[in-house]
Amino acid sequence: MSYVLEFFLGYSLPRISNFHNGCTKFQDLQQIRLRLSYGKCSAVQKCKKIQFLQQGLNLELADHADLHSFREEAEACDGRDSDILPHVQTLRNFPEEELIGKVVMVRLDLTILLREHKKQQSPAACIISTIKYLHKAGAKLILISNWSVRADLQLLKLEYVAEFLSSELEQKVIPVEFGSGFEQSLMEDRHKSDILLLENLSHFKQEQANSSEFSRRLSSGVDIFVNDTFFQSHKILASNVGITGFCYASIAGFHFDEQMSQLQKIIEMNKRPYFAIVGGNLAGKAAALLFLASRCDGLVFVGDAAFQIMHAFGLPVPMELVEQESLEAAHVLVEAAKARGVQIILPKDFWCLNDYYPSQMNIFPANHIMDGWKPVDVGPNTLEEMISVLSRCKKILWIGAVKFSSSHQESAGASNLAAMLYNLSQKNCDLIVVGKQACETIVGKSSHVTADMIENASIVWEFLKGRKLHGLLALDRAYPFELNWDALYASMTLPLVVDVGSGNGLFLTRMAKMRKDWNFLGLERNEKLVRRCLDHVSQSGMTNGNKCHINIPIHCFQLPW
């Protein structure tokens, strides 16, 4: 359990053999309090030794750049087991005074900034606010991104993007090329402006390969890394994973934090009934849909996925519409939904297009689509049933396109569905919209939409499948609760003894009785042992002892009592 102390102090500690079972004594609570408050304590990181009292131990600490044990343990965590995203350090909770004079590298999504106009509470405004906040706090900024904008080659040029950012930020942004002599030019340009922009990282194959040497050069002279590109968290890149090993603090920006909160809402079961509208195809999404079936009260299938579920129910479906690779997944999903009592809503009719006369359209029942006709949209009876069912919901997730792969035009069904969902969102119904097409359809109904919208559906599907979000896991951990140390201990001025792996707390409680002039903190993974120890402490009336339950398998640090 040595990595527990790594979490508190930001360093790897060697084994302590001549002090009880790793029981470590600190002069006061300041180091741990700072560590729990906002991540790695810079004061501790800058020092190379920690003096342990009475034992006279000088423990040499390893460089933080090589320490990943805590993060590697966290990456082994499956978010589906914990039902929560890992608690990571955010810019919102990071001490502003720690930013003064620091070199901060910000990974931002320039594709969003270049595409969207600045408007209140838009993704673009949220990203801009991250940069403005850091600059106002006195940080020296280096901006990095990989951007692509279709149909406008001008927006790909580094100099143009720097001018664009200068206009948005109302601050001079200097473009910097990432070539030979990069470190030297970086030092020179810092004297010209507080904000630098590195060239497009998509030009470098080392970025995709998560090259350690590329990450080291990229982070040259950087103190703090701020990731504000949530949509690429499922990718392993040098600029979102590798770079964190070379900065003493790695935290989430405002936009990243906001999108992470929206992702959390998808798996929360705080409102019922909770239905999910699933569009697109079924291929590769079986695990994600099984997870949704464990959370939702009903699944509404539209798009190509509907045919696979219809086939699993034994309904007649034209064979050209059946995905052979999805047959088994569809059957497993149907059985899981039946076992849990999850309602499945399937299309009752379709608008279909004639293969030979493209101008001809007709409505066919879902179980009787004639040869030579291809479905392009859900029919009126389907929409009527969907509206009837969804109007009773308190929470709705819309993920994926409503239209079918055979359709090349805007879906009238999607437009009607969006109108209905918009009306529900104005009432007491939480609406989460995932996917670019779905978001654009909803926004088209009104400029003031009270819904959580995530344009990038890929990261949502990856998360629902149980895949690791490496860009998220690479960030520093944060304690999930605010700790009132004054309430935990009678005196904050006493030295603190930390017992790692304290078991049932017999040693801890005996020591606490013997030494009233010390404070004690026990760390234990076994919940039953924690409860037993706390009951004993409560009955004895001790005020200098406290014990934390640490759930190691899911890396969720919590104080349940």
C-alpha positions in Angstrom: 0.0 0.0 0.0 3.0 2.3 -0.4 1.2 4.1 -3.3 -1.3 5.5 -0.8 1.5 7.7 0.6 2.5 8.5 -3.0 -1.0 9.9 -3.4 -0.7 12.1 -0.4 2.9 13.3 -1.1 3.4 13.0 -4.8 6.5 10.8 -4.4 7.5 7.1 -4.2 8.6 6.2 -0.7 11.0 3.4 0.0 10.1 0.6 2.4 10.3 1.6 6.1 11.5 -1.5 7.9 12.5 -0.1 11.3 9.2 1.6 12.1 6.0 -0.4 12.7 4.7 -1.9 9.4 5.1 1.3 7.4 3.7 3.5 10.2 5.1 6.9 9.3 5.2 10.0 11.5 5.1 13.6 10.2 5.7 16.8 12.1 2.2 18.1 11.4 -0.8 17.7 9.1 0.2 20.4 6.7 1.7 18.1 4.0 -1.2 15.6 4.0 -3.8 18.4 4.2 -2.3 20.2 1.2 -2.1 16.9 -0.7 -5.7 16.1 -0.1 -6.8 19.6 -0.8 -5.6 20.0 -4.4 -3.2 17.2 -5.5 0.5 17.3 -5.4 1.8 19.8 -2.9 4.4 21.9 -4.7 6.3 22.6 -1.5 6.8 18.9 -1.0 7.7 18.2 -4.6 10.4 20.8 -4.6 12.1 19.3 -1.6 14.1 16.0 -2.1 13.9 14.8 1.5 11.4 14.3 4.3 12.7 14.2 7.8 11.0 11.6 9.9 11.0 12.4 13.6 12.7 10.3 16.3 13.9 7.7 13.8 16.3 10.1 12.1 15.4 8.7 8.8 16.3 10.7 5.7 14.3 9.2 2.9 15.5 10.0 -0.6 12.6 10.6 -3.0 12.5 9.6 -6.6 11.9 12.1 -9.3 8.2 12.5 -10.0 8.6 12.1 -13.7 9.2 8.4 -13.3 6.4 7.8 -10.9 3.3 6.3 -12.3 2.3 3.6 -9.8 -0.8 5.4 -8.7 -1.9 6.1 -12.2 -1.2 2.6 -13.4 -3.3 1.3 -10.5 -6.1 3.7 -11.5 -6.0 2.6 -15.1 -6.8 -0.9 -13.9 -10.0 0.4 -12.6 -13.1 -0.2 -14.6 -15.6 2.7 -14.3 -18.5 0.3 -14.8 -17.7 -1.3 -11.4 -17.7 2.0 -9.5 -20.4 3.7 -11.4 -18.4 6.9 -11.2 -15.6 8.6 -13.1 -12.4 8.9 -11.2 -12.0 12.0 -9.1 -9.4 14.1 -10.8 -7.8 17.4 -10.0 -9.5 20.3 -11.7 -8.6 23.9 -12.4 -11.7 25.0 -10.5 -10.3 23.6 -7.3 -6.6 24.3 -7.9 -5.1 27.1 -5.7 -4.9 30.2 -7.8 -1.7 31.3 -6.0 0.0 28.2 -7.3 -0.3 29.5 -10.8 1.6 32.8 -10.3 4.7 32.8 -12.5 4.3 29.2 -13.5 4.6 27.9 -17.1 1.3 26.2 -17.8 0.8 24.1 -21.0 -2.9 24.0 -22.0 -4.2 21.3 -24.4 -7.3 22.8 -26.0 -9.6 21.8 -28.8 -9.0 24.3 -31.5 -11.3 22.5 -33.9 -14.2 23.6 -31.7 -12.9 27.1 -31.3 -12.4 27.6 -35.0 -15.8 26.1 -35.9 -18.0 27.7 -33.3 -18.8 31.3 -32.8 -18.2 32.6 -29.3 -21.5 32.6 -27.4 -22.5 32.3 -23.8 -22.0 28.8 -22.2 -20.9 27.3 -25.6 -18.0 25.0 -25.7 -15.9 27.7 -27.3 -16.6 30.2 -24.5 -15.8 27.6 -21.9 -12.4 26.9 -23.5 -11.6 30.6 -23.8 -12.5 31.1 -20.2 -9.9 28.5 -19.2 -7.1 30.4 -21.0 -8.3 33.8 -19.7 -8.4 32.5 -16.1 -4.9 31.1 -16.3 -3.5 34.3 -17.8 -5.2 36.5 -15.3 -3.8 34.3 -12.5 -0.3 35.2 -13.7 0.6 32.0 -15.5 2.8 31.9 -18.6 0.8 29.9 -21.2 1.8 27.5 -24.0 -1.2 26.3 -26.0 -1.1 23.0 -27.9 -3.7 21.3 -30.0 -4.3 19.2 -33.1 -6.9 20.8 -35.3 -8.6 20.2 -38.6 -11.2 22.3 -40.3 -12.9 21.0 -43.5 -13.3 23.2 -46.6 -11.1 26.0 -45.2 -7.3 25.5 -45.6 -6.7 29.0 -44.3 -7.8 27.8 -40.8 -5.0 25.2 -40.9 -2.2 27.7 -40.9 -0.4 28.3 -37.6 -0.1 32.1 -38.1 -3.8 32.5 -38.9 -4.8 30.5 -35.9 -2.5 32.6 -33.7 -4.2 35.8 -35.0 -7.6 34.3 -34.4 -6.7 33.4 -30.8 -5.2 36.9 -30.3 -8.5 38.4 -31.3 -10.6 36.1 -29.1 -8.4 36.5 -26.0 -7.5 40.1 -26.6 -3.9 39.2 -25.9 -0.9 38.7 -28.2 -0.5 35.1 -29.1 2.9 34.1 -30.7 3.1 31.1 -33.0 6.0 28.7 -32.4 7.1 25.9 -34.7 8.1 22.6 -33.1 11.4 21.9 -34.8 15.1 21.9 -34.1 16.0 24.6 -31.6 12.5 24.5 -30.2 13.5 24.8 -26.6 15.7 27.9 -27.3 13.0 29.7 -29.4 10.5 28.9 -26.6 12.7 30.7 -24.1 13.1 33.7 -26.3 9.4 34.0 -27.2 8.3 33.9 -23.6 9.8 37.4 -23.2 7.7 38.7 -26.0 4.3 37.4 -24.9 2.7 35.5 -22.0 0.8 33.2 -24.5 2.5 31.0 -27.1 0.8 28.6 -29.6 2.7 25.5 -30.8 2.1 24.2 -34.3 -0.5 21.6 -35.2 0.4 18.4 -33.4 -1.3 16.3 -36.0 1.7 16.9 -38.2 3.9 14.7 -35.9 3.7 10.9 -35.9 5.3 10.9 -32.4 2.1 12.4 -31.1 0.0 9.4 -32.1 2.7 7.0 -30.9 2.8 8.7 -27.4 6.6 9.0 -27.8 8.3 9.6 -24.4 11.1 11.7 -26.0 8.4 13.8 -27.9 6.5 14.3 -24.6 9.7 15.4 -22.9 10.5 18.0 -25.5 6.9 19.1 -25.6 6.9 19.8 -21.9 10.3 21.5 -21.8 10.2 24.1 -19.0 6.5 23.4 -18.2 5.4 23.3 -14.6 1.7 22.5 -14.9 -0.3 20.7 -17.6 -4.0 21.6 -18.1 -6.0 19.3 -20.3 -9.1 21.0 -21.8 -9.7 18.5 -24.6 -12.1 16.0 -23.2 -13.3 14.6 -26.5 -9.9 12.9 -27.1 -9.6 11.4 -23.7 -10.1 7.9 -25.1 -6.9 8.2 -27.2 -3.4 7.6 -25.9 -1.4 10.6 -27.2 1.9 12.3 -26.2 0.0 15.5 -25.6 -2.6 14.1 -23.2 -0.9 11.1 -21.6 2.8 11.1 -22.1 3.2 14.7 -21.1 1.7 14.2 -17.6 4.9 12.3 -16.5 7.0 15.4 -17.0 4.8 18.0 -15.2 4.5 18.3 -11.4 0.7 18.9 -11.7 -1.7 17.7 -14.3 -5.3 19.0 -14.0 -8.5 19.3 -16.0 -9.6 22.6 -17.5 -13.1 24.1 -17.3 -14.3 22.6 -20.6 -12.9 19.2 -19.7 -14.5 19.3 -16.2 -17.9 20.3 -17.7 -17.9 17.5 -20.3 -16.8 15.0 -17.7 -19.8 16.0 -15.5 -22.1 15.5 -18.5 -20.7 12.0 -19.1 -21.4 11.2 -15.4 -25.0 12.2 -15.8 -25.5 9.4 -18.4 -24.9 6.7 -15.9 -26.7 8.3 -13.0 -30.1 6.8 -12.1 -31.4 9.9 -10.2 -34.6 10.2 -12.2 -37.2 7.7 -13.3 -38.4 6.7 -15.8 -35.1 6.9 -17.7 -35.2 6.0 -21.4 -32.5 5.9 -24.0 -33.1 6.6 -27.7 -30.5 4.6 -29.6 -29.7 5.4 -33.2 -27.1 4.4 -35.8 -25.9 0.8 -36.2 -25.4 -1.9 -33.6 -21.9 -3.2 -34.7 -19.4 -2.9 -31.9 -21.8 -1.4 -29.4 -23.1 -4.6 -27.7 -21.2 -4.0 -24.4 -22.4 -0.3 -24.3 -26.0 -1.2 -24.9 -25.9 -4.0 -22.2 -24.6 -1.3 -19.8 -27.4 1.1 -20.8 -29.9 -1.8 -20.3 -28.6 -2.1 -16.7 -29.3 1.7 -16.1 -32.3 2.5 -18.1 -36.0 1.6 -17.8 -36.4 1.4 -21.5 -34.6 1.5 -24.8 -36.0 3.0 -28.0 -34.3 1.8 -31.1 -34.3 3.8 -34.3 -31.9 3.8 -37.3 -30.2 0.6 -38.5 -29.9 -0.8 -35.0 -33.7 -1.3 -34.9 -33.5 -4.0 -37.6 -31.0 -6.1 -35.6 -33.2 -6.0 -32.5 -36.3 -6.7 -34.6 -34.5 -9.8 -36.1 -33.6 -10.9 -32.5 -37.3 -10.8 -31.6 -38.1 -13.0 -34.6 -39.8 -10.3 -36.6 -39.4 -10.4 -40.4 -36.6 -8.2 -41.6 -35.2 -7.9 -45.2 -31.9 -9.8 -45.1 -30.0 -6.9 -46.7 -30.7 -4.9 -43.6 -29.4 -7.5 -41.2 -25.8 -7.1 -39.9 -24.6 -10.7 -39.6 -21.8 -9.7 -37.2 -24.4 -8.2 -34.8 -26.8 -11.1 -34.6 -25.4 -12.7 -31.5 -25.1 -9.3 -29.7 -28.7 -8.5 -30.5 -29.9 -11.7 -29.0 -27.8 -11.2 -25.9 -29.2 -7.7 -25.5 -32.8 -8.8 -25.9 -32.4 -11.5 -23.3 -30.7 -9.2 -20.8 -33.5 -6.6 -21.3 -36.2 -9.2 -20.7 -34.4 -10.5 -17.6 -34.3 -7.0 -16.1 -37.8 -6.0 -17.3 -36.4 -3.2 -19.5 -39.0 -2.1 -22.1 -37.8 -2.1 -25.7 -39.6 0.1 -28.2 -39.2 -0.8 -31.9 -40.5 1.0 -35.0 -44.0 0.1 -36.1 -43.7 1.5 -39.6 -41.2 3.2 -42.0 -41.1 5.7 -44.7 -39.5 3.8 -47.6 -37.9 4.8 -50.9 -38.3 2.9 -54.2 -35.0 1.5 -55.5 -36.1 2.0 -59.1 -38.0 5.3 -58.8 -36.2 7.4 -56.2 -38.9 10.0 -56.3 -41.5 7.6 -55.0 -41.9 7.2 -51.2 -44.5 5.1 -49.3 -45.2 4.0 -45.7 -44.9 0.3 -44.9 -45.5 -1.6 -41.7 -42.2 -2.6 -40.0 -42.9 -6.3 -40.5 -43.9 -6.1 -44.1 -41.4 -4.0 -46.2 -41.9 -4.9 -49.8 -39.0 -5.9 -52.1 -37.5 -3.0 -54.0 -38.2 -0.5 -51.1 -35.6 0.8 -48.6 -36.5 2.4 -45.3 -35.2 6.0 -45.0 -37.1 7.3 -41.9 -39.4 6.2 -39.1 -43.1 6.3 -39.9 -46.0 8.3 -38.2 -47.2 5.4 -36.1 -43.7 4.9 -34.7 -43.4 8.6 -33.8 -46.8 8.5 -32.2 -45.8 5.6 -29.9 -42.4 7.2 -29.1 -44.0 10.5 -28.1 -46.5 8.6 -26.0 -43.8 6.6 -24.1 -41.2 9.4 -23.8 -43.7 12.0 -22.6 -43.8 10.2 -19.3 -40.1 10.1 -18.8 -38.1 12.2 -16.3 -34.8 11.6 -18.0 -33.9 10.8 -21.6 -30.7 10.0 -23.4 -30.6 10.5 -27.2 -27.5 8.9 -28.7 -27.0 8.2 -32.4 -28.6 9.2 -35.7 -32.3 8.6 -36.3 -31.9 8.3 -40.1 -30.9 5.1 -41.8 -27.7 4.4 -43.7 -29.7 4.1 -47.0 -30.9 7.7 -46.5 -28.9 10.7 -47.8 -31.4 13.4 -46.7 -32.4 15.0 -43.4 -34.7 12.8 -41.4 -38.2 14.3 -40.8 -38.5 11.8 -38.0 -35.4 13.2 -36.3 -36.8 16.7 -36.6 -40.2 15.7 -35.1 -38.4 13.8 -32.3 -36.2 16.8 -31.6 -39.2 19.0 -31.3 -40.9 16.7 -28.8 -37.7 16.3 -26.8 -37.1 20.1 -26.7 -40.6 20.6 -25.3 -40.0 17.9 -22.6 -36.6 19.6 -21.7 -38.5 22.7 -20.9 -40.5 20.8 -18.3 -39.3 18.5 -15.6 -37.3 16.2 -17.8 -33.5 15.9 -18.0 -32.3 15.6 -21.6 -28.8 14.4 -22.7 -28.1 14.5 -26.4 -25.0 12.7 -27.8 -23.7 12.9 -31.4 -23.1 15.8 -33.8 -26.3 15.2 -35.9 -28.5 14.8 -32.8 -27.1 18.0 -31.2 -27.5 20.0 -34.4 -31.1 18.8 -34.8 -31.9 19.9 -31.2 -30.2 23.2 -31.5 -32.1 23.8 -34.7 -35.3 23.9 -32.6 -34.2 26.8 -30.4 -31.1 28.8 -29.5 -31.8 28.3 -25.8 -31.8 24.5 -25.2 -31.8 23.3 -21.6 -30.0 20.0 -22.4 -26.6 18.5 -21.8 -25.1 18.0 -25.3 -21.9 16.0 -26.2 -21.1 16.3 -29.9 -18.5 13.6 -29.9 -20.3 10.3 -29.7 -17.2 8.2 -29.9 -15.9 8.9 -26.4 -19.4 8.2 -24.9 -19.6 4.9 -26.7 -16.1 4.0 -25.5 -17.0 4.9 -21.9 -20.2 2.9 -22.0 -18.3 -0.1 -23.3 -16.1 0.0 -20.2 -13.0 1.2 -22.1 -10.4 3.3 -20.3 -10.3 7.0 -20.9 -6.5 7.3 -20.8 -6.5 11.1 -21.1 -8.7 11.3 -18.0 -6.8 8.6 -16.0 -3.5 10.4 -16.7 -4.6 13.4 -14.6 -3.8 13.9 -11.0 -6.2 12.3 -8.5 -8.3 14.5 -6.1 -9.9 13.5 -2.8 -13.6 13.2 -3.4 -14.6 15.0 -0.2 -13.8 18.1 1.6 -12.1 17.2 4.9 -12.5 19.4 8.0 -9.3 18.5 9.8 -10.3 20.7 12.8 -13.3 18.5 13.3 -11.3 15.3 12.9 -8.7 16.1 15.6 -9.0 17.9 18.9 -5.6 19.7 18.2 -4.1 20.4 14.8 -0.7 21.3 16.3 0.2 17.8 17.3 2.5 15.5 15.2 0.7 13.0 12.9 1.3 9.3 12.7 0.0 7.5 9.6 -0.5 3.8 9.8 -0.7 2.3 6.3 -2.5 -1.1 6.3 -3.8 -0.6 9.9 -6.1 -3.7 9.9 -8.5 -3.7 12.8 -6.6 -0.8 14.3 -5.4 -2.6 17.5 -1.9 -1.1 17.2 -3.3 2.3 16.3 -5.7 2.5 19.2 -3.2 1.3 21.7 -0.6 3.8 20.5 -3.3 6.5 20.6 -4.0 5.7 24.3 -0.3 5.7 25.1 0.6 8.9 23.3 -2.0 11.7 23.8 0.5 14.2 22.3 0.3 12.6 18.9 -2.5 12.4 16.3 -3.1 9.2 14.4 -4.5 8.4 11.0 -5.2 4.8 9.9 -5.5 3.7 6.2 -7.2 0.4 5.6 -8.8 -1.3 2.5 -11.1 -3.7 4.5 -14.4 -1.9 5.2 -15.4 -4.3 8.0 -12.1 -3.7 9.8 -12.6 0.0 9.5 -16.0 -0.2 11.0 -14.8 -2.3 13.9 -11.9 0.1 14.6 -14.1 3.2 14.5 -16.7 1.6 16.8 -13.9 1.0 19.3 -12.6 4.5 19.0 -16.1 6.0 19.4 -16.7 3.9 22.6 -13.4 4.8 24.1 -13.9 8.5 23.5 -10.5 9.1 21.9 -10.0 12.4 20.1 -6.6 11.9 18.6 -7.4 9.0 16.2 -9.1 8.8 12.9 -9.3 6.1 10.2 -10.0 6.3 6.5 -11.5 3.5 4.5 -9.7 3.2 1.2 -11.4 1.1 -1.5 -8.3 0.1 -3.4 -9.9 -1.9 -6.3 -11.8 1.1 -7.6 -9.3 3.7 -6.4 -12.1 5.8 -4.9 -10.8 7.4 -1.7 -13.7 7.9 0.6 -14.6 8.6 4.2 -17.9 6.8 4.7 -18.0 7.4 8.5 
